[in-house]
Amino acid sequence: MKLNANELNELAGLPFTFNPDEAARIVMDAELNSLALPNSTELVKPKIGHAWKSHLVPVLRDLGFSGKGSDFCRVTQRSFQAISLQRLNYGGCFVVNFGMQPIILAAEGRTPFKEIECAVRSRWTNGNGEIWWCYENNAKSMAAAAQAAGTLLRKHCDRHFEWLEMAVFGNTEPDWDEIHSIGRASVVHARILLRSVDG
């Protein structure tokens, strides 16, 4: 949106003083530039990515993951472990996706992996289905959702990946009642691939 000095004064209620020649060259977009209208919160929409960066990425770094944006990966002795943060297409909610790629099935020199590229993929579930974190369209609500997801990651991330590794590498059949439908097919597939490699 292109604004002149008078329009900026009217919208922001601030005493802007511009040289007329400079004012003609100023293009401010409140969606992209939070400095355009410093006192106008309605026009500057918060982004869930900012909440992730402030509250989830530090947790992932503490857990040994590298990456940026919404994709993170770490390496253990037996697998590449990946996490992706997925926002609902229309906003308002996000989910944490887990991916695990057995190193023996990875192409040589291939790292890091994104969750979507992993042989085994899953999400956290509870008795009612997948766990999604919902938020309103404001920074406080987004921060609260990201903090809640970060708390759960800090407490249970390692255990979840241990469980995935046990399901894939274990000698006994996994407890299929505990495996979400997204994860079950990929666990079965990975177990078949591992048997063919060991074979």
N, C-alpha and C positions, 0 to 999 in steps of 0.2 A: 504494500500500500504506500503510495507516495503522498507525503504530507508536507505542507508548507509550515512556516513558523507559527502563524495564527491558528492553524488547525491543531498543531501540537499543543499550543497553550490551552486551547479550548478543551481538548481531550484529557490532557494530563493535569491541567490546573497548575502548571509550573511556569515561572517567569523565564521562558526561553528568550534569548537574544541572539538573532542570527544576522549575519551580513546577508542582504538579499541575494547576492551572487552565490554565496555558499548554500543558502536555503534551497535554491533551485536544484542543487546537485544531491541533496540529501534524500535518500530513499530508506524508509524504515519499515520493517515488517515485524509487527509485534509477535508473530508466531516464532520468528527465528531470532529476534534480537530483544532480549529482556530489558535492555537499556533504553529501548525506544520510548517506552512509557513507564517510567519507574514506579509510579503510584497506581498503575492500573493492573490489577490482578485478573480481571475478567478476560483481557485480551491475551495474556501470556499463559498458555495452557501448560500445566505440569506434564512431565513425561515419566512413564514407569521406568524407563531406562535410567533416568537420573536416580531414582530410588534404588534400583538394582546396584548401580555403581557405588552408592553411598553405604548400603546396608548388606547386600549379598556378596558382592565381589570381595570385600575384605575377609568374609567368612571362607569363601572358596580358596582364597590365597592361603589362609591359615591351614586349610585342609590339604594344601600341596598342589592345587590346580593352577594351571596357567591358561591364558586366553584373554579374550576381551569381548565386549558386546554381550551376546547371549550364549556364547559357546566356550566351554572350558574343558581341559583334559589333564590327566596325570597318568603316570606310568608306574605299575607295580611289577613284581617279578613275573607274574603270569599274564597280566592283561593291561590294555589301555582302558582307562576309565574316563568317561565323558559325561558332562552335564550340559544340558541346554535349558535356557529359560524361554518358555514359549508363551507369548501373549495371545489371548483370544483375539480373533480377527477384528472384532468390533470394540476391543478394549474392555476394561472392567474386571478382568480376571487374568491370572497367569498360572502356569503349572511348571513344575520341575521335572524334566525328562532325564532319565539315566540311560547311559549306553555303556556296554562292556564288550571289548574286542579282545579275544584271546590272542596273545602275541604270536603263538604258533600259526594262527590263521591270517596274520597280517602280512601284507607284502613287505619284503625286505626294505628297510630304510623308511617305511611309511609311518610318519608321526607328525603332528598330533592327529587324533581322530576327532571328528565331530560326532555327536550322539546319533545323528540320523544315519551315519555310515557304519555304525557298529552292528555286529551280528546279534547281540543281545540288547534289547531295549525294554525299559519298563518305566512305570510311574508309581508313586506312592498311592496306596489305597487305604480306605478304612471300610467299615461295614456297609457304608452307603455308596461306595464307588471311589472314583479318583479324588485326590486332594488337590483342589484349586484354591488359590488365594484371590479373594475379590477385594476390590477397592473402588472408592468413589473418585470422581475427576478432580481431586485436589491433592496437593503435595503431602499433607498430613496423613491422609488415608493411604496413599501409595507407600509412604515410608513405613506405616504400621504393617501393611501387608508384606513388604520386603523384609522387615525385621522379624516377623513371625516365621516366614520361610527360612530365614537365616538361622533362627533358633533351632528349628527342626533339622536343618542340614548339619549344624554343629553337633547335635546330639546323635543323629542317626545315619548320616551319610556313610561313614566307614562300615557300619553294620549292614547297610543295604548292599553295598558292593561286596562285602564278604558273603552275604547270602546269595547274590548273583553268581559269584565265583563257585560257591559250593554247589549250586544248582547245575552249573555247567560242567565243572571238573569232578564233581563227586562220583563215587562208584555206585551209589544207590539212586533210585528214582527220586526226584524232588517231590515235596508235598505240593501237588498241583492245586490244592485248594487255596494255598497261600500265594500263588502266582497269578497276577493280573492277566487278563486275556491278551493284552498287548505283549506282555513278557513271555507268556507260555509258548507261543509259536516260535519265537526267536530262540528261546532256551532249547527247545526240541531240535531246531535247525542247527544250532551251535554244537549240541551233543553229537548229532549225526556227522557233522563236518570233522569234529575232533576224532571220532572213531575211525573215520576214513583216513585221516592223517596218521594216526597211531597204528593203523592197520594192517 
